[in-house]
């Protein structure tokens, strides 16, 4: 896959993984559009990488998403990296926080796809990368809301792959493990093979170049989750207890 001259819209670009992917793609000559809620952070990133179009956006606002899509016009590549995370176990249930995670991580992607996909289908060309998570493969303790939203997003990617066959529009999901960000800073447990955002961003771009539908990293931690789908649920949950 070539990125030079391609108009790539990165949603969730203000910090963390999204910002790292933007930095990497800018070095490949991509024509970037950066979106997130924080306009100041987007401006700082655009200045850092030497220019990019910024479109501040709250993905939970359907009217705002539709207005952004109309304003932008043709998008060649879409990377959905917006994320909300609150660590939570069932005995600390917080419906508001769970709904926020689902709204940003899953419903936000649905709003954006509803705007971008028709144009890609009409042109018979496009590439969509959805950022999933290793936590989306199987149920984990303390991951209410986040795990469910990422699991649904990854399942959505499978649905899209089936429906978009032979349309010229490619769908991909990329499932990282722990990344050192302000979101993972909320965790109070050991995080195996935690990556810095730049390393993870490099992995995402490498995954895009590979053309594979589903890419999970880092190995060998990722193998535990991908192969773990065949492990009996009771054993799986004892491992992570």
Buried (B, 14 or more C-beta within 10 A) or exposed (E): EEBEEBBBBBBBBBBBBBBBBBBBBBEBEBBBBBBBBEEEBBBBBBEEBEEBBBBBBBBBBBEBBBBBBEEBEEBBBBBBBBBBBBBBEEEEEEEEBBBBBBBBBBBBBBBBBEBBBEBBBEEEBBBBBBBBBBBBBBBBEBBBBBBBBBBBBBBBBEEBBEEBEEBEBBBBBBBBBBBBBEBBEEEEEEEEEBBEBBBBBBBBBEBBEEEEBBBBBBEEBBEBBBEBEEBEEEEBBEEEE
